[in-house]
């Protein structure tokens, strides 16, 4: 099964964005993912990791929910 972690900066107010992304991933893949965990952080962090591999970093990538969900999909399909 696929494990997703969304690490987000609490002081920066990224919680709503993290929850929105978590919901989108669960809506798309449901029981095909083991978990979509929210991990608190600071220092402006907003990163998404799938099975330990970083697939999104706000410092390097443009935030796009659909693109991130699609990135998770590659791991979900590989695990199927």
C-alpha positions as CSV (number, residue, x, y, z in Angstrom):
1,X,0.0,0.0,0.0
2,X,1.0,3.6,-0.5
3,X,1.8,6.0,2.3
4,X,1.6,9.7,1.8
5,X,2.9,12.4,4.1
6,X,2.1,16.1,3.8
7,X,4.5,18.2,5.9
8,X,3.3,21.8,6.4
9,X,4.3,24.9,8.2
10,X,2.0,25.6,11.1
11,X,3.1,29.2,11.8
12,X,2.7,30.0,8.0
13,X,-0.9,29.0,8.0
14,X,-0.6,26.1,5.5
15,X,-2.9,23.8,7.5
16,X,-6.0,24.5,5.3
17,X,-3.9,23.8,2.1
18,X,-2.6,20.6,3.6
19,X,-6.1,19.5,4.6
20,X,-7.4,20.4,1.1
21,X,-4.7,18.3,-0.5
22,X,-5.3,15.4,1.9
23,X,-9.0,15.4,1.0
24,X,-8.2,15.5,-2.7
25,X,-5.8,12.5,-2.5
26,X,-8.3,10.5,-0.4
27,X,-11.2,11.4,-2.7
28,X,-9.2,10.2,-5.8
29,X,-7.6,7.0,-4.3
30,X,-9.6,6.1,-1.2
31,X,-8.7,2.6,0.0
32,X,-5.8,2.4,-2.5
33,X,-3.7,4.4,-0.1
34,X,-2.6,3.1,3.3
35,X,-2.6,6.6,4.8
36,X,-2.4,10.3,4.0
37,X,-0.7,11.8,7.1
38,X,-0.4,15.5,8.0
39,X,2.9,16.2,9.6
40,X,3.4,19.6,11.4
41,X,6.5,21.6,10.7
42,X,7.8,25.2,10.5
43,X,10.2,27.3,8.5
44,X,7.8,27.6,5.5
45,X,7.8,23.9,4.8
46,X,5.2,22.4,2.5
47,X,6.3,19.0,1.2
48,X,4.6,15.9,0.0
49,X,6.3,12.5,0.3
50,X,5.0,9.2,-1.1
51,X,6.6,6.1,0.3
52,X,9.5,8.2,1.5
53,X,10.1,9.9,-1.9
54,X,9.6,13.7,-2.1
55,X,7.3,14.5,-5.0
56,X,6.5,18.1,-4.1
57,X,8.4,21.0,-2.3
58,X,6.8,24.4,-2.2
59,X,10.3,25.9,-2.5
60,X,10.9,24.2,-5.9
61,X,7.5,23.5,-7.4
62,X,4.4,25.5,-8.2
63,X,1.5,24.4,-6.0
64,X,-1.1,22.6,-8.1
65,X,-3.5,20.1,-6.4
66,X,-4.2,18.2,-9.5
67,X,-0.5,17.7,-10.4
68,X,0.3,16.5,-6.9
69,X,-2.6,14.1,-6.9
70,X,-1.5,12.8,-10.3
71,X,2.1,12.4,-8.8
72,X,0.7,10.3,-6.0
73,X,-1.2,8.2,-8.6
74,X,2.0,7.0,-10.1
75,X,2.9,5.3,-6.8
76,X,-0.6,4.0,-6.3
77,X,-0.7,2.4,-9.7
78,X,2.8,0.9,-9.2
79,X,1.7,-0.6,-5.9
80,X,-1.4,-2.2,-7.4
